[in-house]
Amino acid sequence: MTADHETFRLGNVTLQSGEVLPDAWLAYKTYGALDDSASNVVVLPTFYTGTHRRNEGFFGAGRAIDPARHFIVSVNMFGNGLSSSPSNTPPPHDGPRFPGTTLFDNVACQHRLLTERLGVERIALVAGWSMAGCQSYQWAVQYPDWVDAILPFCASARTSIHNWVFLEGVKAALLADADFARGDYGSPPVTGLKAFGRVYAGWAFSQTFYREKLFERLGYDSAGALLDAWGEDHLDWDANDLLAKLWSWQQGDISANAIYGNDFEAALKSIRARAILVPCSSDLYFPPEDNAIEAAFMPHAELRIFDSPWGHCVASPGNEPRFHAFLDACIGELLM
């Protein structure tokens, strides 16, 4: 089958940890064309269980991000099975031996893709949902002269302690399966993957979502049916890939690097990009309170909370049309 994306070979990449990821690559796809002034670049990193294909739900003809007007670069993050990941890296860095990649590492390599392969020198907007939004903050602090605007939605500039604890819970559900075999499984740890998905579903939507039985709008006749579907859905993912991305998520912190020395406020204050931060009022991963703290230190940021019971999954393409109209309005302002 012909691949629906391109590959950028990075060679040996020295990571923040000092470890080397040998023969690394990024999988990416572009849409539209670079204009004469090279001022129409929109970067869309991928989210936790996303690929460039799912990013296609955030743009299109007549929308705020439109391939007819913008050069869209959709980049798969390390660990998602398309870019370098535990599941596709040869020994001795395969499976559980795949080195930890931070969001800093991801963005550094994305910068190389834009400069060395695509000839880009400036970005009009970096936007994204969840971990993709976390990468938009990372872009703004890592390359402040490069980015005109960011729009992280249902995301944060630093993974909170509560968010870290949530991720420990889903991780524990997967690791408890004896078939996981410390990551050296011969066949998928099905029980652990299903448990991972079922635990995840309790956090992905809000309490009100379940109380008002909004899962029926997604075609499920009960909460149990939704849990079963989430468990089955995670069987499509490699367990080590899930854990690699989860590790990247848990380490998320725009100030955890030599530039800012863990001074979170200084990192936020350094952001020159215009920003609209869009949390969901009922998001259990990235609550609006975290974004309010960030906005207070960012020089050109505005906080716009979307009120909805859909929780973190309000942003999943197709779930809540009102949200995507709201999102497009915010993006349109930043791209004016």
C-alpha positions as CSV (number, residue, x, y, z in Angstrom):
1,M,0.0,0.0,0.0
2,T,1.3,3.4,-0.9
3,A,2.1,5.6,2.1
4,D,-0.1,8.7,2.4
5,H,2.7,10.8,4.0
6,E,6.3,11.7,3.4
7,T,9.4,10.9,5.5
8,F,12.2,13.2,6.6
9,R,15.3,11.4,7.6
10,L,17.0,13.1,10.6
11,G,20.1,10.8,11.0
12,N,21.3,10.3,14.5
13,V,19.6,12.6,16.9
14,T,21.1,13.5,20.2
15,L,18.1,14.0,22.6
16,Q,17.8,16.2,25.7
17,S,18.7,13.2,27.8
18,G,22.0,12.9,26.0
19,E,20.9,9.6,24.5
20,V,21.1,9.1,20.8
21,L,18.1,8.0,18.7
22,P,19.9,6.5,15.6
23,D,18.6,6.9,12.1
24,A,15.5,8.8,13.3
25,W,12.8,10.1,11.1
26,L,9.6,12.2,11.1
27,A,6.5,11.3,9.1
28,Y,4.6,14.3,7.9
29,K,2.1,15.5,5.3
30,T,1.7,18.9,3.7
31,Y,-1.4,20.5,2.3
32,G,-1.7,23.6,0.1
33,A,1.4,25.6,-1.1
34,L,3.8,28.1,0.3
35,D,2.9,31.6,-0.9
36,D,5.4,34.0,-2.4
37,S,6.0,35.8,0.9
38,A,6.3,32.5,2.8
39,S,3.9,33.9,5.3
40,N,1.1,31.3,5.2
41,V,2.6,28.4,7.1
42,V,0.4,26.6,9.7
43,V,2.0,23.8,11.7
44,L,-0.2,21.1,13.2
45,P,1.6,18.7,15.4
46,T,-0.2,15.5,16.4
47,F,-1.9,14.6,19.6
48,Y,-1.6,11.5,21.9
49,T,-3.5,8.9,19.8
50,G,-3.5,11.0,16.7
51,T,-1.8,11.0,13.4
52,H,-1.7,13.5,10.5
53,R,-4.9,11.8,9.2
54,R,-6.9,12.8,12.3
55,N,-5.5,16.3,12.1
56,E,-7.5,16.7,8.9
57,G,-10.6,17.2,11.0
58,F,-9.2,20.6,12.0
59,F,-9.0,22.2,8.6
60,G,-10.6,22.2,5.2
61,A,-12.1,24.2,2.4
62,G,-13.9,27.3,3.7
63,R,-12.6,26.8,7.2
64,A,-10.2,29.1,9.2
65,I,-7.3,26.9,8.2
66,D,-7.8,26.2,4.5
67,P,-5.3,24.5,2.1
68,A,-6.4,27.0,-0.6
69,R,-4.8,29.8,1.5
70,H,-2.4,28.1,3.8
71,F,0.6,25.8,3.6
72,I,-0.3,23.3,6.3
73,V,2.5,21.1,7.8
74,S,1.1,18.2,9.8
75,V,3.9,16.4,11.7
76,N,3.6,13.1,13.5
77,M,5.3,13.1,16.9
78,F,7.8,10.5,17.9
79,G,6.2,7.4,19.3
80,N,3.0,7.4,17.3
81,G,3.9,4.5,15.0
82,L,4.6,6.6,11.9
83,S,7.6,8.8,13.0
84,S,10.4,6.9,14.9
85,S,8.7,4.8,17.6
86,P,9.3,1.7,19.7
87,S,7.3,-0.3,17.2
88,N,9.3,0.6,14.1
89,T,12.9,1.2,15.4
90,P,15.3,-1.7,15.0
91,P,17.3,-3.3,17.8
92,P,18.9,-2.3,20.1
93,H,16.5,0.7,20.5
94,D,13.3,-1.2,19.8
95,G,10.3,-1.7,22.2
96,P,11.0,-0.8,25.8
97,R,14.6,0.3,24.9
98,F,13.4,3.2,22.8
99,P,14.9,6.4,24.4
100,G,12.6,8.9,26.0
101,T,11.8,11.8,23.6
102,T,10.6,15.1,25.1
103,L,8.4,17.7,23.5
104,F,11.6,19.8,23.2
105,D,13.1,17.0,21.2
106,N,10.1,16.7,19.0
107,V,10.0,20.5,18.2
108,A,13.8,20.6,17.6
109,C,13.3,18.0,14.9
110,Q,10.2,19.6,13.5
111,H,12.3,22.8,13.1
112,R,14.8,20.8,11.1
113,L,12.0,19.5,8.9
114,L,10.7,23.0,8.2
115,T,14.2,24.5,7.5
116,E,16.1,21.6,5.8
117,R,13.3,20.0,3.8
118,L,10.5,22.6,3.4
119,G,12.4,25.9,3.2
120,V,10.2,27.5,5.8
121,E,11.6,30.5,7.8
122,R,8.6,31.7,9.7
123,I,5.3,30.2,11.0
124,A,2.0,32.1,11.0
125,L,0.4,29.7,13.5
126,V,1.1,26.6,15.5
127,A,-2.1,25.0,16.7
128,G,-3.3,21.7,18.1
129,W,-5.4,19.6,20.5
130,S,-4.1,18.1,23.7
131,M,-0.4,17.1,23.3
132,A,-0.4,18.9,19.9
133,G,-1.3,22.1,21.8
134,C,1.4,21.4,24.3
135,Q,3.8,21.4,21.4
136,S,2.5,24.8,20.2
137,Y,3.6,26.3,23.5
138,Q,6.9,24.5,23.1
139,W,7.4,26.0,19.6
140,A,6.7,29.5,21.0
141,V,9.4,29.3,23.7
142,Q,11.9,27.3,21.8
143,Y,11.8,29.4,18.7
144,P,10.2,32.7,19.8
145,D,11.4,34.6,16.7
146,W,9.8,32.1,14.4
147,V,6.2,31.9,15.5
148,D,3.6,34.6,14.9
149,A,0.7,33.0,16.8
150,I,-0.3,29.9,18.7
151,L,-3.6,28.4,19.5
152,P,-3.4,25.5,22.0
153,F,-6.8,23.9,22.7
154,C,-7.4,21.6,25.6
155,A,-3.7,21.7,26.4
156,S,-1.2,23.3,28.7
157,A,2.4,24.6,28.8
158,R,3.3,22.2,31.6
159,T,1.8,18.9,32.6
160,S,0.2,19.4,36.0
161,I,0.8,17.0,38.9
162,H,-2.9,15.9,38.7
163,N,-2.5,15.2,35.0
164,W,0.7,13.2,35.7
165,V,-1.3,11.2,38.3
166,F,-4.1,10.4,35.8
167,L,-1.5,9.1,33.3
168,E,0.1,7.0,36.0
169,G,-3.3,5.3,36.4
170,V,-3.8,4.4,32.8
171,K,-0.1,3.2,32.6
172,A,-0.6,1.0,35.6
173,A,-3.6,-0.7,34.0
174,L,-1.5,-1.6,31.0
175,L,1.6,-2.7,33.0
176,A,-0.5,-5.0,35.2
177,D,-1.1,-7.4,32.3
178,A,1.4,-10.3,32.6
179,D,1.5,-10.6,28.8
180,F,3.1,-7.1,28.7
181,A,6.3,-8.9,29.8
182,R,8.1,-5.6,30.6
183,G,7.6,-4.5,27.1
184,D,9.1,-7.5,25.4
185,Y,5.8,-9.1,24.4
186,G,5.6,-11.5,21.6
187,S,2.0,-10.7,20.9
188,P,-0.1,-7.6,22.0
189,P,-1.0,-7.5,25.7
190,V,-4.7,-7.5,24.9
191,T,-6.1,-7.4,28.4
192,G,-3.8,-4.5,29.4
193,L,-4.6,-2.5,26.3
194,K,-8.4,-2.9,26.9
195,A,-7.9,-1.9,30.5
196,F,-5.9,1.1,29.4
197,G,-8.7,2.2,27.1
198,R,-11.5,1.7,29.7
199,V,-9.7,3.7,32.4
200,Y,-8.9,6.4,29.9
201,A,-12.6,6.8,29.0
202,G,-13.4,7.8,32.6
203,W,-11.2,10.9,32.2
204,A,-11.8,11.8,28.6
205,F,-15.4,13.0,29.2
206,S,-16.8,14.9,32.2
207,Q,-19.1,13.8,35.0
208,T,-21.9,15.8,33.4
209,F,-21.4,14.0,30.1
210,Y,-22.1,10.7,31.7
211,R,-24.9,12.0,34.0
212,E,-26.7,13.4,31.0
213,K,-26.0,10.3,28.9
214,L,-24.4,12.3,26.1
215,F,-22.6,9.1,25.1
216,E,-25.9,8.3,23.3
217,R,-25.1,11.0,20.8
218,L,-22.0,9.0,19.9
219,G,-24.1,5.9,19.2
220,Y,-23.7,4.1,22.5
221,D,-26.7,2.9,24.4
222,S,-24.9,2.8,27.8
223,A,-21.7,3.9,29.5
224,G,-20.5,0.3,29.4
225,A,-20.8,0.2,25.7
226,L,-18.6,3.3,25.4
227,L,-16.0,1.7,27.7
228,D,-16.0,-1.5,25.6
229,A,-15.5,0.6,22.5
230,W,-12.6,2.5,24.0
231,G,-11.0,-0.7,25.1
232,E,-11.3,-2.2,21.6
233,D,-10.0,1.0,20.0
234,H,-6.8,0.8,21.9
235,L,-6.0,-2.6,20.5
236,D,-5.0,-0.8,17.3
237,W,-2.0,0.7,19.2
238,D,1.3,-0.8,20.0
239,A,1.7,-0.8,23.8
240,N,5.2,0.4,23.8
241,D,4.2,3.3,21.5
242,L,1.5,4.3,23.9
243,L,3.9,4.3,26.8
244,A,6.6,6.3,24.8
245,K,4.1,9.1,24.1
246,L,2.8,8.9,27.6
247,W,6.3,9.5,28.9
248,S,6.7,12.5,26.6
249,W,3.4,13.9,27.9
250,Q,4.4,13.4,31.6
251,Q,7.6,15.3,31.0
252,G,5.9,18.2,29.4
253,D,7.2,21.5,30.6
254,I,8.2,24.4,28.4
255,S,10.8,25.5,31.0
256,A,12.5,22.1,31.4
257,N,15.6,22.9,29.3
258,A,18.9,24.8,29.4
259,I,17.2,27.9,28.0
260,Y,14.9,28.5,30.9
261,G,16.4,26.3,33.7
262,N,12.9,25.2,35.0
263,D,11.8,28.8,35.5
264,F,8.2,28.4,34.3
265,E,7.2,32.0,34.7
266,A,10.2,33.2,32.7
267,A,9.5,30.8,29.9
268,L,5.9,32.0,29.7
269,K,7.0,35.7,29.7
270,S,9.4,35.0,26.9
271,I,6.6,34.0,24.5
272,R,6.3,36.7,21.8
273,A,3.6,35.0,19.8
274,R,0.1,36.2,20.0
275,A,-1.9,33.5,21.6
276,I,-5.5,32.4,22.3
277,L,-5.8,29.7,24.8
278,V,-8.9,27.6,24.5
279,P,-9.7,25.2,27.3
280,C,-12.9,23.3,27.8
281,S,-14.7,24.2,31.0
282,S,-15.0,20.5,32.1
283,D,-11.7,19.1,30.8
284,L,-10.3,16.8,33.5
285,Y,-6.8,16.7,32.0
286,F,-6.2,20.4,31.2
287,P,-8.5,22.5,33.4
288,P,-9.1,26.1,32.6
289,E,-7.4,27.2,35.8
290,D,-4.0,26.0,34.5
291,N,-4.5,28.1,31.3
292,A,-5.5,31.1,33.4
293,I,-2.2,30.9,35.2
294,E,-0.4,30.7,31.9
295,A,-2.2,33.6,30.3
296,A,-1.4,35.9,33.3
297,F,2.3,35.6,32.4
298,M,2.2,35.5,28.6
299,P,2.5,39.0,27.2
300,H,0.1,38.6,24.3
301,A,-2.3,35.9,25.4
302,E,-6.1,35.8,25.8
303,L,-8.0,33.0,27.6
304,R,-11.3,31.9,26.0
305,I,-13.0,29.1,27.8
306,F,-15.5,27.0,25.9
307,D,-18.3,25.9,28.2
308,S,-19.3,22.3,27.5
309,P,-19.9,19.0,29.3
310,W,-17.9,17.1,26.7
311,G,-14.7,17.4,28.6
312,H,-11.4,16.8,26.9
313,C,-13.1,15.1,23.9
314,V,-15.0,18.3,23.0
315,A,-12.3,18.8,20.4
316,S,-12.3,15.4,18.8
317,P,-13.5,16.1,15.2
318,G,-17.2,15.3,14.9
319,N,-18.1,15.3,18.5
320,E,-19.2,18.9,19.1
321,P,-19.9,21.1,16.1
322,R,-20.3,24.2,18.3
323,F,-16.7,23.8,19.5
324,H,-15.3,23.7,16.0
325,A,-17.2,26.8,15.0
326,F,-15.7,28.5,18.1
327,L,-12.3,27.2,17.3
328,D,-12.4,28.4,13.7
329,A,-13.5,31.9,14.9
330,C,-10.4,32.1,17.2
331,I,-8.0,30.8,14.5
332,G,-9.5,33.3,12.0
333,E,-8.6,36.2,14.3
334,L,-5.0,35.0,14.7
335,L,-4.5,34.5,11.0
336,M,-6.0,37.9,9.9
